[in-house]
Amino acid sequence: MNATDDIRGFAYIAAAVLFIYGLKMLSSQGTARRGNLVSSVGMLVAVVATLTVKGLAFHWIALGVVIGAGVGAVAALKVKMTSMPEMVALFNGFGGLASLLVGWAEYLRHPESSTGTLAAVVLTVLIGGVTFTGSMIAYAKLAEVISGKPVLFRGQKILNGIILLAALVIGGLFAWQVALPVPVALTIVIALAAVLGVTSVIPIGGADMPVVIALLNSYSGLAACAAGFVIGNTVLIVSGSLVGASGIILTGIMCRAMNRSLANVLFAGVGATVQKKAQGYQGEANPVSIEDAYLILEAAGSVVIAPGYGMAVAQAQHVVRELGELLAKNGCDVRYAIHPVAGRMPGHMNVLLAEANVPYEQLVEPGDVNPQMANCDVAMVIGANDVVNPAAREDEGSPLYGMPIIDVDKAGTCIVLKRSLNPGFAGVDNPLFFNDNTRMLFGDAKASISGLVAEFKDA
């Protein structure tokens, strides 16, 4: 080992420390931006250190950097915040594909590798393939290219089990180089992984996509970790392990937020038979005008705002912050209740409100605000649906039953901003719309809140 190898080793240690420290900072909203920067610096250190390895084809690396930077810059400038969940799904998918290609290419370079290395290649292409095609299906559902409803058929779980078992058996034959021609075995494993990614995600309903996004993120990390073992890169092993572990932890948090097991999310197919199981809710909604909604808010001493995907669609986060500031100047206590699965990806609402510079200390979790909701004057629901649906508490026939929600229905007055009375992404009707204390402010959320802001400014 020469001096360059020593320096590279120390650089990898420094990068790993920065990854861990940055990940820790991501656990707090107040330090998340700095955590992202720290982790980015760690990745820069790792990349620069890796470029010191002898024998690299720098012309291909430069070409990849230029193409990747160009695509990334365009995406950063053009992709809307409403499309961020789909973008995250694409990131996960391409991360898995990159790991698959690394494993495949390394085998082609060194076909006579040891059994341990070949086993790592199998894991890399298997997990990477599942991550890629599974993420593409998640992307298609989130982008509504295909239906967000679960796609179920008889024997689906058995089929998935058979595919996984076949991939593992053939992968084992590949690693021990027996029975099948080795290149053929690896190709079959890749094909089975691609099919398994599709069949394992299509039965998952659109409302469960935040959990799927977190799980696929974990898969992409595990694939990268396996690729690190294949090419003998320490920092890739560390970073992949961190992503894999944090993704699994986040998946668990999301499942607890819905009071459901991961198996239920993956296999229950929630949303496919919703209309058959959930009771029908009937009643007459009470619409409210912007002027009357202003009078309700102007007299309120406490307001809890519960944002959802509708706020993202309307790009209303900035006017929501402005309304919150005006309410605070009016002597009102304003808080934002953020449900862990609100939106289409983990932390979706936190990202939107952070973009609008909403103070972090005003963001609260349902468990913190629910005990005080009965003393709250007004709860404003902005485009949320499933995470405020009282059926989750009251209707045992509802697919949402048992999921912790934001108890906006217990506030003195609940103002719901929606375009219509249609159900949310889970396809479950919401009895909240017909409560006596609920007022429906119909229309585009951004236009409605802008109207409320104008009323406050004109007062």
Stockholm file with secondary structure:
# STOCKHOLM 1.0

chainA/1-459         MNATDDIRGFAYIAAAVLFIYGLKMLSSQGTARRGNLVSSVGMLVAVVATLTVKGLAFHWIALGVVIGAGVGAVAALKVKMTSMPEMVALFNGFGGLASLLVGWAEYLRHPESSTGTLAAVVLTVLIGGVTFTGSMIAYAKLAEVISGKPVLFRGQKILNGIILLAALVIGGLFAWQVALPVPVALTIVIALAAVLGVTSVIPIGGADMPVVIALLNSYSGLAACAAGFVIGNTVLIVSGSLVGASGIILTGIMCRAMNRSLANVLFAGVGATVQKKAQGYQGEANPVSIEDAYLILEAAGSVVIAPGYGMAVAQAQHVVRELGELLAKNGCDVRYAIHPVAGRMPGHMNVLLAEANVPYEQLVEPGDVNPQMANCDVAMVIGANDVVNPAAREDEGSPLYGMPIIDVDKAGTCIVLKRSLNPGFAGVDNPLFFNDNTRMLFGDAKASISGLVAEFKDA
#=GR chainA/1-459 SS CCHHHHHHHHHHHHHHHHHHHHHHHTTSTTTHHHHHHHHHHHHHHHHHHHTTSTTCCHHHHHHHHHHHHHHHHHHHHHCCGGGHHHHHHHHHHHHHHHHHHHHHHHHHHCTTCCHHHHHHHHHHHHHHHHHHHHHHHHHHHHTTSSCSSCCCCTTHHHHHHHHHHHHHHHHHHHHHTCSSCHHHHHHHHHHHHHHHHHHHHTTSCGGGHHHHHHHHHHHHHHHHHHHHHHHTCHHHHHHHHHHHHHHHHHHHHHHHHTTCCHHHHHHSCTTSSHHHHSCCCCCCCCBCCHHHHHHHHHTCSEEEEEECHHHHHHTCHHHHHHHHHHHHHTTCEEEEECCTTCSSSTTHHHHHHHHTTCCGGGEECHHHHGGGGGGCSEEEEESCCGGGCTHHHHCTTSTTTTCCCCCGGGSSEEEEEESSSCCCTTCCCCGGGGCTTEEEEESCHHHHHHHHHHHHHHC
#=GC SS_cons         CCHHHHHHHHHHHHHHHHHHHHHHHTTSTTTHHHHHHHHHHHHHHHHHHHTTSTTCCHHHHHHHHHHHHHHHHHHHHHCCGGGHHHHHHHHHHHHHHHHHHHHHHHHHHCTTCCHHHHHHHHHHHHHHHHHHHHHHHHHHHHTTSSCSSCCCCTTHHHHHHHHHHHHHHHHHHHHHTCSSCHHHHHHHHHHHHHHHHHHHHTTSCGGGHHHHHHHHHHHHHHHHHHHHHHHTCHHHHHHHHHHHHHHHHHHHHHHHHTTCCHHHHHHSCTTSSHHHHSCCCCCCCCBCCHHHHHHHHHTCSEEEEEECHHHHHHTCHHHHHHHHHHHHHTTCEEEEECCTTCSSSTTHHHHHHHHTTCCGGGEECHHHHGGGGGGCSEEEEESCCGGGCTHHHHCTTSTTTTCCCCCGGGSSEEEEEESSSCCCTTCCCCGGGGCTTEEEEESCHHHHHHHHHHHHHHC
//
